[in-house]
């Protein structure tokens, strides 16, 4: 049995389902977007079985893209959770056949509350279709299942239509990266847009020496600081240079090298620094990579040292 061909056939069937649906999108979809956008309440998604699983994912997508939303199971709704539905809300009910018994049971109550109902079904004349104010067609030629029974193409299409609604609403609300990140502060994008240099930089026990410090003493300071670098500052704490352990290793190759030399002799003068501790950590990483350095010194405009940011810290915190 050629499973590769079976997989290709499955994907082709579902892909064609989406292509055909894209061609048949009508004004009802436009009305649904406008209805949801105008609402000041919540968008409640409901459905049973596979439709319920798709609905739960849709609710999560809406909620994370600027549309307050949650999933309501029809059975739980009949046993008290209908109290979660309030005036101003909108309900999207999902049932491919439109005749799900559990879902049909709550439809009269939703209409009793005068809650706008958007149905997602293949049959406009079904129970769900008749109760709905707007019907978004979920019509497929065939399921990808070889028996044409298990929800496959139909659930894929329903999920894609939910994504399409969410994207339309994002565009309508001019939803930006910063908005998305505010709902995902713990995610990669949240870190990229919210974590600042000041949140991650090391400020205490910095390895700082003077220009006249001897190399042997600077080496001890590098070891104590555990940053692989020692900072050279003047008497007012202003950055003048820095020396890395790599600089020391390269200096060892010089014939006239001595541990009694002043460390400033082997230092990088006027090193790359950051004058804005409120700079995004992601931007600081870009600077570090561009300059091919490991340590970024943070100073004020007068070059007074405020802290340091090591590339390893950025990596450990998931900044990319």
Secondary structure, 3 states (H helix, E strand, C coil): CCHHHHHHHHHHHHHHHHHHHHHHCCHHHHHHHHHHHHCCCCEEEEECHHHHHHHHHHHHHHHHCCCCEEEECHHHHHCCHHHHCCCCCEEEEECCCCCCHHHHHHHHHHHHCCCEEEEEECCCCCHHHHHCCEEEECCCCCCCCCCCCCCCHHHHHHHHHHHHHHHHHHHHCCCCHHHHHHCCCCCHHHHHHHCEHHHHCECCCCCEECCCCEHHHHHHHHHHHCCCEEEEECCCCEEEEEEEHHHHHHHCCCCCCCCCCEHHHHCEECCCEECCCCCEHHHHHHHHHHHCCCEEEEECCCCEEEEEEEHHHHHHCCCC
